[in-house]
Amino acid sequence: MSAAISSLVSYGSDSDSENESESTTRSEKVEETDSDATAHLRPLETGPTMSLAVLNSAPEVAVKESVETGTHLDPSLKEVSYNPTYETMFAPEFGPVNPYKTQQMAAPRNMLSGYAEPAHVNDFMFEQQRRTFSTYGYALDPSVDTHQVSSNSYIGAVDEAEKKKGLTVFESGPKKSEKRKKVKGGDAEDIEKFLGPWAKYEDERGVAKPSEDEQKELDEITAKRQKKGKNEEDAPAEEKTILHVKDMYDYQGRSYLHVPQDVGINLRSAEAPDKCYLPKKQIHVWSGHTKGVSAIRLFPNSGHLLLSCSMDCKIKLWEVYNERRCIRTFIGHSKAVRDICFNNSGTQFLSAAYDRYLKLWDSETGQCISRFTNRKVPYCVKFNPDEEKQNLFVAGMSDKKIVQWDIRTGEVVQEYDRHLGAVNTITFVDENRRFVSTSDDKSLRVWEWDIPVDFKYIAEPSMHSMPAVTLSPNGKWLACQSMDNQILIFGAQNRFRLNKKKVSKATWWLDMPAK
């Protein structure tokens, strides 16, 4: 323990001796430094001084006027921290004038486009003057005192402002002091003559009749509208016929309508053949039409003649047997012929064309018997197959109607108006008591004869338009060509349901020449 204490004492003594030695060495070094380095710290030594003479080299100049020594203000300043005098505020700028500054550049301005004076305008007053200017063409000048309004206080149409006396859009004109007088209503006890508050004004006009000039203008406008909206009535084309055979009658006085008996087939028999076969080869081509053939019809019962209508506006009658010649051409339509139909005996037939006419022809002589039209395009035509109603026929029109005509009077006797599109086909069913129609509205409707309300309506979202329909020989089924490449079979008795088991989806397209 005593040894440790003695070591600590000796340690402290050694450090003190070292510090003392360092301080002595430092003092010696300071004394060795240059005395000039501390010269500025020592007081000045007193001694002889030297005086300097002040000389003014600028000559004295005699000034006649007192030199202005006031403070000048910068004209671009917006705030001043003291109250300058009037002369100080409007004193001219010092310095030479910039010769390159134009008058516009030298003018005072506080924005790029010029000098805008601060002003306060009420929102209502601003909107009032803006609407007045857009309506009447004039407004108050905001830079002029509005308390003293004159002709110089307006901008824009000053003449109009003087005429209207400066009225704005929110101000009305001078009010009429006199009220409109009403016709005296009479005594309230007289019920028939008493008018009461419903009496008319004395200057009220009961009928607003136009003047002569106004009436002329109205007549001109009405005539133009009628001419524009009304289809120009095309006169029916002249009917004529061409006989292509040498003799119209044979040695017994029979015409070509007589059923031939020398063709090896009994064409007068009403019995159906026992067997039917699909055609396997082409037998003959009837050539004569110059454009597409739109419909062909066989002669009723015998089928020894063929009637065809074409887009070349002509109707031709052909032989089916023997020489298969073209017997007669019927010319009488100015536009393409759409449909044809024989009557039950075949002595007459109807033609429907795009010239808006239906024409009744004599099959033997080629004479046009009568014409029918309702100024709409007929799409299909059918005689009533009933023997007692051979004087009636129906036609499906482009205006969504089925029109029924009487050939004896030439007048429309019934209209079936329920379809929503042009009528495409008409087919008689149920022993001719009903008929089925199809239309562009993708529906099938069943009608009772002479009743203009359909009793059966068939339309499904999946259905398409059916432009061709035919009845089966037994009268039980309707085969309909659908535009979705299917042949649909509907029952033709009572319910008229779709037979889904007999739908044919494999439709073959036949490339046949139009001849």
HUPEZI-V947698 format. One record per backbone hydrogen bond with DSSP energy under -0.5 kcal/mol. CO is the residue of the C=O (numbers start at 0). NH is the residue of the N-H. If there is no record, write none. Layout:
# HUPEZI-V947698
co=CO nh=NH
co=CO nh=NH
This chain:
# HUPEZI-V947698
co=0 nh=4
co=1 nh=5
co=2 nh=6
co=3 nh=7
co=4 nh=8
co=5 nh=9
co=6 nh=10
co=7 nh=11
co=8 nh=12
co=9 nh=13
co=10 nh=14
co=11 nh=15
co=12 nh=16
co=13 nh=17
co=14 nh=18
co=15 nh=19
co=16 nh=20
co=17 nh=21
co=18 nh=22
co=19 nh=23
co=20 nh=24
co=21 nh=25
co=22 nh=26
co=23 nh=27
co=24 nh=28
co=25 nh=29
co=26 nh=30
co=27 nh=31
co=28 nh=32
co=29 nh=32
co=34 nh=37
co=35 nh=38
co=37 nh=40
co=37 nh=41
co=38 nh=41
co=54 nh=56
co=60 nh=62
co=72 nh=74
co=73 nh=76
co=81 nh=83
co=84 nh=88
co=85 nh=89
co=87 nh=72
co=87 nh=90
co=96 nh=98
co=97 nh=100
co=101 nh=105
co=102 nh=106
co=110 nh=113
co=113 nh=109
co=113 nh=110
co=113 nh=115
co=114 nh=116
co=118 nh=120
co=121 nh=125
co=122 nh=126
co=123 nh=127
co=124 nh=128
co=125 nh=129
co=126 nh=130
co=127 nh=131
co=128 nh=132
co=129 nh=133
co=130 nh=134
co=131 nh=135
co=131 nh=136
co=131 nh=137
co=132 nh=136
co=136 nh=156
co=138 nh=154
co=139 nh=141
co=140 nh=143
co=144 nh=147
co=146 nh=148
co=149 nh=152
co=150 nh=153
co=152 nh=140
co=154 nh=138
co=155 nh=157
co=156 nh=160
co=157 nh=161
co=158 nh=162
co=159 nh=163
co=160 nh=165
co=163 nh=166
co=167 nh=170
co=180 nh=201
co=184 nh=194
co=186 nh=189
co=188 nh=190
co=189 nh=193
co=194 nh=197
co=195 nh=198
co=199 nh=182
co=200 nh=203
co=203 nh=205
co=206 nh=208
co=210 nh=214
co=211 nh=215
co=212 nh=216
co=213 nh=217
co=214 nh=218
co=215 nh=219
co=216 nh=220
co=217 nh=221
co=218 nh=222
co=219 nh=223
co=220 nh=224
co=221 nh=225
co=222 nh=226
co=223 nh=227
co=224 nh=228
co=225 nh=229
co=231 nh=233
co=239 nh=330
co=241 nh=243
co=241 nh=328
co=249 nh=252
co=253 nh=249
co=254 nh=257
co=264 nh=266
co=265 nh=268
co=284 nh=286
co=291 nh=310
co=294 nh=308
co=296 nh=306
co=298 nh=302
co=299 nh=301
co=303 nh=319
co=303 nh=320
co=304 nh=298
co=305 nh=317
co=306 nh=296
co=307 nh=315
co=308 nh=293
co=308 nh=294
co=309 nh=312
co=309 nh=336
co=312 nh=331
co=312 nh=332
co=313 nh=309
co=314 nh=329
co=315 nh=307
co=316 nh=326
co=316 nh=327
co=317 nh=305
co=320 nh=323
co=324 nh=318
co=324 nh=326
co=326 nh=243
co=326 nh=244
co=327 nh=316
co=328 nh=241
co=328 nh=330
co=329 nh=314
co=330 nh=239
co=335 nh=353
co=338 nh=351
co=340 nh=349
co=346 nh=362
co=346 nh=363
co=347 nh=342
co=348 nh=360
co=349 nh=340
co=350 nh=358
co=351 nh=337
co=351 nh=338
co=352 nh=355
co=352 nh=377
co=356 nh=352
co=357 nh=371
co=358 nh=350
co=358 nh=360
co=359 nh=368
co=359 nh=369
co=360 nh=348
co=360 nh=362
co=361 nh=365
co=366 nh=361
co=366 nh=368
co=369 nh=359
co=371 nh=357
co=376 nh=397
co=379 nh=395
co=381 nh=393
co=382 nh=384
co=385 nh=388
co=386 nh=389
co=388 nh=391
co=390 nh=406
co=391 nh=383
co=392 nh=404
co=393 nh=381
co=394 nh=396
co=394 nh=402
co=395 nh=378
co=395 nh=379
co=396 nh=399
co=396 nh=422
co=399 nh=418
co=400 nh=396
co=400 nh=402
co=401 nh=415
co=402 nh=394
co=402 nh=404
co=403 nh=412
co=403 nh=413
co=404 nh=392
co=404 nh=406
co=405 nh=409
co=405 nh=410
co=410 nh=405
co=413 nh=403
co=414 nh=416
co=415 nh=401
co=415 nh=417
co=421 nh=439
co=424 nh=437
co=426 nh=435
co=428 nh=432
co=428 nh=433
co=429 nh=432
co=432 nh=448
co=433 nh=428
co=434 nh=446
co=435 nh=426
co=436 nh=444
co=437 nh=423
co=437 nh=424
co=438 nh=441
co=438 nh=465
co=442 nh=438
co=443 nh=457
co=444 nh=436
co=445 nh=454
co=445 nh=455
co=446 nh=434
co=447 nh=450
co=449 nh=451
co=452 nh=447
co=455 nh=445
co=456 nh=458
co=457 nh=443
co=459 nh=462
co=464 nh=466
co=464 nh=482
co=467 nh=480
co=469 nh=478
co=471 nh=474
co=475 nh=491
co=476 nh=471
co=477 nh=479
co=477 nh=489
co=478 nh=469
co=479 nh=481
co=479 nh=487
co=480 nh=467
co=481 nh=484
co=481 nh=485
co=485 nh=481
co=485 nh=487
co=486 nh=503
co=487 nh=479
co=487 nh=489
co=488 nh=498
co=489 nh=477
co=492 nh=494
co=492 nh=495
co=496 nh=490
co=497 nh=499
co=498 nh=501
co=499 nh=502
co=502 nh=504
co=503 nh=486
co=504 nh=506
co=505 nh=507
co=507 nh=509
co=508 nh=510
co=509 nh=511
co=512 nh=514
co=514 nh=288
